Structure formats: C-alpha cells, structure tokens
Amino acid sequence: MMLRRRSVLDRVQDLDRVQDPKILALIASAIVLNFVGGEVIKLARLPVYGDSVGTMLVGLLAGPVIGAIGGVASNLVLGLRDPSMPFFAPVSLVIGALAGAFAQAGFFRAWHGTAARRAPVRTGAAAVFAGLVIGVAAACVATPIAAYVYGGVTGGPTDVLFAVFRSYGLDVWKAVFGQSVVSDPIDKLVTALLALAIVSALPRRTVARFPNGPRLLGDADVELSVPASADIDAVA
C-alpha cells in the first residue's frame, strides 16, 4: 500500500471531517485535557503552561487543519473561565497546525508502530526536535499578544520569569520574549511527548482510523490495523 501525496484540495477537504463524530469527540476530549493540564500547572506554580496537550493530540491524530481548529476551539471554550485564553487563540492555532504538519512529515511515530520499533532513537529525536520548534514558534506568536494586551503580566506562573527579566533592566518586549523563549520550548517539548504517549497508548485500530493514523503507525501497520472499509487517503 502506498500513501499518496496530499494536495491543497485534500487539506481543504479536511474541514469536512470536523463534522465526523470521532473528530468532534477528539476535540471535546482535547479541551478537557487542556483544562486539566493548565490547572495542574497553576496549582504546582511551575513557570510553564501545560494547557496544550489536547491541542497537540488533535494535531497529531487529525492533521494541521483540524489541529488548528481544535486549538482555537479550546481557547474560546476555556475563555468562559479564563478571559485571557481567547487572546492567545492564535498561539493554539499555530501549535495545533504545526503538530499536525510535523506528524504528516513523519516526525511523530507511535511507539508501538513499525517505524518506532525499527529506529527508536531516531524516532525519539525527531519528536524532541518537533516539540522544540513548535515551542519557538509559539513563543514568537505569544510575545506580541502578551506584551500589547497584558503588558507582560498574564496572571500565570510564567510571570515569575517575566519579573526576573524585568529586574535585569529589560523593557517589556524583551522581557516577554525572554520569558517565552525560556518557557515555551520546554513546555511544548514535554507537551509533544505527552501527546505522543497518549497516541501510543491507544489501540492501533483506533489510531489508524484518524487522518494521520498511517503516518503515526508506519505503513506496515496500516494494513494490519485497518479494515478494508476504513476511510483512509491511500491507493493500492
């Protein structure tokens, strides 16, 4: 079985998949994961976020388009409790989209998939690299939002880092960027590995039914995991 290249039209058609019950259930579960993760980090007072595990999970399983939609939806829903969340929706959009894009490019492989079993070190290094890149991208998007809208003080645990940079005489922009560059790559690296662990804990048949399933599992596992009637972008 050979996976065909996905075109721009394929990505546009991903929008139709949002109405799929399993995609809706995935996004709903992601919102809960993001909420729980964010609350745990706040209680622990760690200078990271922890509120994008679900967003990355959606991206890994469903691709960049649905990952972006899931990220924005999560921020809007969680904004009912935390008014700052909707302002950072563009950050979640980037996180979900990049997670999906990296998964499609083969940077994330389920640990029980063929590719991971054949090259575990390379597979792990690729996931770490992707997580760090997503973190840097998130930092770049979040910096102007935090600086312009909140003056650098968002009310979260990361404000401690902002205060440290300010104490060294940095202006608001530089202090916010410094805080983001320190906290975001670490946060998104751990988040990416947690999301990958969740994917790897799911049964192969379940993973294979999502748009990115073939990439996450590796081609050799797809034929074993998916019934012939499954909806997969593939040609014999």
Secondary structure as UniProt FT lines:
FT   HELIX           8..13
FT   HELIX           14..19
FT   HELIX           21..44
FT   HELIX           53..62
FT   HELIX           64..78
FT   TURN            79..81
FT   TURN            83..84
FT   HELIX           85..88
FT   HELIX           89..104
FT   TURN            105..106
FT   TURN            111..112
FT   HELIX           114..118
FT   HELIX           120..150
FT   TURN            151..152
FT   TURN            157..158
FT   HELIX           159..167
FT   TURN            168..169
FT   HELIX           172..201
FT   HELIX           204..208
FT   TURN            211..212
FT   HELIX           213..217
FT   HELIX           219..225
FT   TURN            228..229
//
